[in-house]
Amino acid sequence: MEQQEISTGSSERGLNRRAIPQRSTRWAARTADTLAAMRLTPNAISVLSVVVSALAACLLVGSAWVGDGTRIWFLVGAALLLPLRLLCNMLDGMLAV
């Protein structure tokens, strides 16, 4: 089965990537540059993404076993962590390229 590539204007094989508008923003480029200056590898950021996902999952599961007052904080925490996982995925991709 052939893998279909989406062209983003690059003629080099292997650099064709799905367009994500946030990748071209200044804040994303600066953040990726800062992470690179800190000598973080894409794999380290991927591990962070997994850790963040696991914490969010624990909060979601735990929200079923706590009282109403605490449940809201567990759910808010999970809601904040899940987009952070997506941010980690974007940034590790930016560092890898």
C-alpha positions in Angstrom: 0.0 0.0 0.0 1.4 3.4 -1.0 1.7 6.2 1.5 0.2 9.4 0.2 2.2 12.5 0.8 0.7 16.0 1.1 2.9 18.6 -0.5 3.6 21.8 1.4 5.8 23.3 -1.3 9.0 21.4 -0.4 10.6 19.5 -3.3 12.7 17.3 -1.0 11.4 13.9 -0.3 10.5 13.3 3.3 9.8 17.0 4.1 6.2 16.9 2.9 4.1 17.4 6.0 0.5 18.2 6.8 0.0 21.9 7.1 -0.6 23.0 10.7 -1.1 26.8 10.9 0.3 27.0 14.5 3.7 25.7 13.3 4.3 29.0 11.5 3.5 31.3 14.4 6.2 33.3 16.1 5.4 31.9 19.6 5.7 28.3 18.4 9.0 29.0 16.6 10.4 30.8 19.7 9.3 28.0 21.9 10.9 25.4 19.7 14.1 27.5 19.5 14.1 27.8 23.3 13.7 24.0 23.7 16.5 23.4 21.2 18.7 25.8 23.1 18.0 23.8 26.3 19.2 20.8 24.4 16.0 18.9 24.7 15.5 16.2 22.2 12.2 15.4 20.3 12.1 12.1 22.2 12.3 13.9 25.6 9.4 16.0 24.6 7.5 12.9 23.4 8.0 11.3 26.8 6.7 14.5 28.4 3.6 14.2 26.2 3.0 10.6 27.4 3.5 11.7 31.0 1.0 14.6 30.6 -1.5 12.2 28.9 -1.1 9.7 31.8 -1.8 12.4 34.3 -4.9 13.6 32.4 -6.1 10.0 32.3 -5.6 9.6 36.0 -7.5 12.7 36.7 -10.4 11.6 34.4 -10.6 8.2 36.0 -10.1 9.6 39.5 -13.0 12.1 39.0 -15.4 9.2 39.2 -14.3 8.3 42.7 -14.1 11.7 44.4 -16.8 14.0 45.8 -18.5 16.7 43.8 -16.3 19.5 45.1 -13.1 17.7 44.1 -14.5 16.2 40.9 -14.7 19.6 39.2 -11.0 20.3 39.9 -10.0 16.9 38.5 -12.0 17.5 35.3 -10.6 21.0 34.9 -7.1 19.6 35.4 -7.7 17.0 32.8 -9.1 19.6 30.4 -6.0 21.7 30.8 -3.5 18.8 30.4 -5.0 17.3 27.2 -4.2 20.4 25.0 -0.8 20.5 26.6 -0.2 17.0 25.2 -1.1 18.3 21.7 1.3 21.2 22.2 4.1 18.8 23.1 3.4 16.7 20.0 3.6 19.8 17.8 6.8 21.0 19.4 8.5 17.6 19.2 7.7 17.6 15.5 9.1 21.1 15.1 12.4 20.0 16.8 12.6 16.8 14.8 12.5 18.6 11.4 
